[in-house]
Amino acid sequence: MKKIIIAGMIGNGLEWYDYALYGQFASVISTLFFPASNAYISLIQTYGVFAAGFAMRPVGAILFGFIGDRFGRRISLAISILMMAIPTALIGFLPTYQKIGIVAPVLLTIIRLMQGLSLGGELSGSIAFVVEHAPLKKRGLAGSSSLFSAVAGILFGSLVGTTAAQLLTPEQLADWGWRVPFIFGIVIGLVGLYIRAKLQESPTYLAAKDEGRLSEKPLREMFRHHTKELFIGIGIYLTVTVPFYMLVVFLLSFMVKFLGHTMPESLLMNSIALLVLLPVIPYSAMISDRIGRKPVLIFGAVSLLVFSYPIFMFLVQPGFVYPFIGHLVFAISLGVFLGPVPTMLVELFPTKVRYTGMALSYNICAALFGGTAPMVATWMIKETGSNMVVALYLIACSIITLFTLFFFRDKYRLPLH
């Protein structure tokens, strides 16, 4: 079990490192690929390409869901990591707008679409693979390793960005420094592929295959018999995807372009917040193994509901201390909610449509709300002139999730079927 979890975490973390680099260098990319006299416009365009990658995630969910449910989790995970690593490296070689004009942002958008397609099957496959190996009383903890490794991969990208910003001048960073982490993505992808090639197929999946319980058309069966579970998954995941991308992507540029902090200072705050977030995820998941997923999810959603406005009140204060505290409170509140979510998604769906159902639940939600969150937040600030309006968006998401949890039936004590 330890081998499965560690191998799954490494592969998943490496893929999320690749994907997160775009967010880490959004403020640099915005000036190189979307030059505009108005900083708001160039940043919104950059986040628009970020959101475009999410538009492909439901397509990836359907593609990899079919492969994962029909032919096995291992083959789906192997394909997805290659489809992430190669496009990531290509970003590092892209000419800028100054060199090739409008072709530069077009190529960048195409690459982000390919990355989105890959990630559409990655997280759901990784979660299903690990949880289906886990013993009943430790499913929550095992499942949390997927989000733990995703955050670790993003943190790795953040630390790379912080190091680059500290060691290089702004001119060097804009000229060539930002490219190096992207090019390094191909090496990381090959390492992840090697690790995944050594894993054994999920025993739950193999049992379903031996008993003839697999579906030849998992997408059709999922929509025919499990639409309620699909909408429950979307409603609960809303308070994962919006706050998550606010913390990981939006706050970096928010602190620099809107509040006047330096890039190294913003990266430092964000990196420490992610470090604090990491241990909260498995601890919250362990509690859900004891008392159930539902009570922990309700507590986490209420925490984000209550603290969102105070968090942004701290973020907009001058200096370092108060914004740093805002980052920490945001990370802890989000971490409490994140812990039980992966295993909750696994337990929502039966084995024969699990990969497809999970992938669609979180990818539809991520495409509509997660990928657009930085762009929408930037637009809301521009239109209202208030930095606090973003907190209201987070509060609305928490309310919708709490309403959805009313219909959620906890299955933490039941075996997977």
ChimeraX attribute file (.defattr): number of C-alpha atoms within 10 A of each C-alpha:
attribute: neighborCount
match mode: 1-to-1
recipient: residues
	/A:1	12
	/A:2	10
	/A:3	9
	/A:4	19
	/A:5	21
	/A:6	16
	/A:7	20
	/A:8	24
	/A:9	25
	/A:10	21
	/A:11	28
	/A:12	30
	/A:13	27
	/A:14	28
	/A:15	31
	/A:16	26
	/A:17	29
	/A:18	29
	/A:19	27
	/A:20	23
	/A:21	25
	/A:22	23
	/A:23	24
	/A:24	26
	/A:25	21
	/A:26	19
	/A:27	22
	/A:28	21
	/A:29	20
	/A:30	21
	/A:31	18
	/A:32	20
	/A:33	25
	/A:34	23
	/A:35	17
	/A:36	14
	/A:37	9
	/A:38	8
	/A:39	16
	/A:40	18
	/A:41	17
	/A:42	20
	/A:43	25
	/A:44	19
	/A:45	19
	/A:46	27
	/A:47	26
	/A:48	19
	/A:49	23
	/A:50	27
	/A:51	25
	/A:52	19
	/A:53	25
	/A:54	30
	/A:55	23
	/A:56	22
	/A:57	30
	/A:58	27
	/A:59	20
	/A:60	27
	/A:61	33
	/A:62	22
	/A:63	19
	/A:64	31
	/A:65	31
	/A:66	22
	/A:67	21
	/A:68	28
	/A:69	26
	/A:70	21
	/A:71	16
	/A:72	21
	/A:73	24
	/A:74	20
	/A:75	15
	/A:76	24
	/A:77	29
	/A:78	19
	/A:79	16
	/A:80	24
	/A:81	29
	/A:82	20
	/A:83	18
	/A:84	28
	/A:85	28
	/A:86	21
	/A:87	24
	/A:88	29
	/A:89	22
	/A:90	17
	/A:91	20
	/A:92	18
	/A:93	13
	/A:94	17
	/A:95	17
	/A:96	20
	/A:97	17
	/A:98	12
	/A:99	12
	/A:100	12
	/A:101	13
	/A:102	13
	/A:103	15
	/A:104	18
	/A:105	23
	/A:106	14
	/A:107	15
	/A:108	20
	/A:109	19
	/A:110	15
	/A:111	21
	/A:112	26
	/A:113	23
	/A:114	21
	/A:115	28
	/A:116	29
	/A:117	26
	/A:118	31
	/A:119	31
	/A:120	32
	/A:121	34
	/A:122	28
	/A:123	27
	/A:124	30
	/A:125	31
	/A:126	25
	/A:127	26
	/A:128	27
	/A:129	29
	/A:130	26
	/A:131	29
	/A:132	24
	/A:133	20
	/A:134	21
	/A:135	12
	/A:136	16
	/A:137	16
	/A:138	17
	/A:139	26
	/A:140	31
	/A:141	24
	/A:142	27
	/A:143	30
	/A:144	27
	/A:145	29
	/A:146	32
	/A:147	26
	/A:148	23
	/A:149	24
	/A:150	24
	/A:151	24
	/A:152	24
	/A:153	25
	/A:154	27
	/A:155	26
	/A:156	21
	/A:157	26
	/A:158	26
	/A:159	18
	/A:160	19
	/A:161	23
	/A:162	20
	/A:163	14
	/A:164	19
	/A:165	21
	/A:166	15
	/A:167	12
	/A:168	14
	/A:169	12
	/A:170	14
	/A:171	9
	/A:172	13
	/A:173	19
	/A:174	18
	/A:175	13
	/A:176	12
	/A:177	19
	/A:178	23
	/A:179	19
	/A:180	16
	/A:181	20
	/A:182	24
	/A:183	20
	/A:184	15
	/A:185	26
	/A:186	21
	/A:187	13
	/A:188	20
	/A:189	26
	/A:190	17
	/A:191	15
	/A:192	25
	/A:193	19
	/A:194	13
	/A:195	16
	/A:196	21
	/A:197	13
	/A:198	11
	/A:199	13
	/A:200	12
	/A:201	15
	/A:202	19
	/A:203	13
	/A:204	19
	/A:205	26
	/A:206	15
	/A:207	14
	/A:208	16
	/A:209	18
	/A:210	10
	/A:211	9
	/A:212	10
	/A:213	15
	/A:214	20
	/A:215	18
	/A:216	14
	/A:217	13
	/A:218	23
	/A:219	20
	/A:220	13
	/A:221	16
	/A:222	22
	/A:223	14
	/A:224	9
	/A:225	11
	/A:226	16
	/A:227	14
	/A:228	13
	/A:229	22
	/A:230	23
	/A:231	17
	/A:232	21
	/A:233	29
	/A:234	23
	/A:235	23
	/A:236	29
	/A:237	26
	/A:238	24
	/A:239	30
	/A:240	24
	/A:241	24
	/A:242	23
	/A:243	28
	/A:244	20
	/A:245	20
	/A:246	22
	/A:247	18
	/A:248	22
	/A:249	25
	/A:250	22
	/A:251	22
	/A:252	28
	/A:253	25
	/A:254	21
	/A:255	21
	/A:256	17
	/A:257	16
	/A:258	15
	/A:259	14
	/A:260	13
	/A:261	18
	/A:262	15
	/A:263	21
	/A:264	18
	/A:265	18
	/A:266	21
	/A:267	26
	/A:268	19
	/A:269	21
	/A:270	27
	/A:271	23
	/A:272	17
	/A:273	23
	/A:274	25
	/A:275	15
	/A:276	17
	/A:277	24
	/A:278	22
	/A:279	15
	/A:280	20
	/A:281	25
	/A:282	25
	/A:283	17
	/A:284	23
	/A:285	31
	/A:286	21
	/A:287	18
	/A:288	26
	/A:289	20
	/A:290	13
	/A:291	12
	/A:292	19
	/A:293	26
	/A:294	20
	/A:295	14
	/A:296	22
	/A:297	26
	/A:298	19
	/A:299	15
	/A:300	25
	/A:301	26
	/A:302	19
	/A:303	20
	/A:304	27
	/A:305	21
	/A:306	14
	/A:307	18
	/A:308	24
	/A:309	19
	/A:310	14
	/A:311	22
	/A:312	21
	/A:313	16
	/A:314	17
	/A:315	24
	/A:316	17
	/A:317	14
	/A:318	12
	/A:319	11
	/A:320	13
	/A:321	13
	/A:322	17
	/A:323	20
	/A:324	22
	/A:325	16
	/A:326	22
	/A:327	24
	/A:328	21
	/A:329	21
	/A:330	25
	/A:331	25
	/A:332	22
	/A:333	23
	/A:334	23
	/A:335	27
	/A:336	27
	/A:337	27
	/A:338	28
	/A:339	33
	/A:340	34
	/A:341	26
	/A:342	28
	/A:343	29
	/A:344	26
	/A:345	27
	/A:346	28
	/A:347	26
	/A:348	23
	/A:349	21
	/A:350	17
	/A:351	25
	/A:352	25
	/A:353	27
	/A:354	25
	/A:355	35
	/A:356	32
	/A:357	32
	/A:358	29
	/A:359	32
	/A:360	28
	/A:361	25
	/A:362	29
	/A:363	32
	/A:364	25
	/A:365	26
	/A:366	26
	/A:367	22
	/A:368	17
	/A:369	22
	/A:370	26
	/A:371	27
	/A:372	24
	/A:373	28
	/A:374	31
	/A:375	22
	/A:376	19
	/A:377	21
	/A:378	23
	/A:379	17
	/A:380	17
	/A:381	16
	/A:382	13
	/A:383	10
	/A:384	10
	/A:385	10
	/A:386	10
	/A:387	19
	/A:388	19
	/A:389	17
	/A:390	21
	/A:391	20
	/A:392	14
	/A:393	18
	/A:394	21
	/A:395	21
	/A:396	12
	/A:397	23
	/A:398	28
	/A:399	16
	/A:400	15
	/A:401	23
	/A:402	20
	/A:403	14
	/A:404	16
	/A:405	19
	/A:406	11
	/A:407	11
	/A:408	17
	/A:409	14
	/A:410	15
	/A:411	16
	/A:412	24
	/A:413	14
	/A:414	10
	/A:415	11
	/A:416	16
	/A:417	15
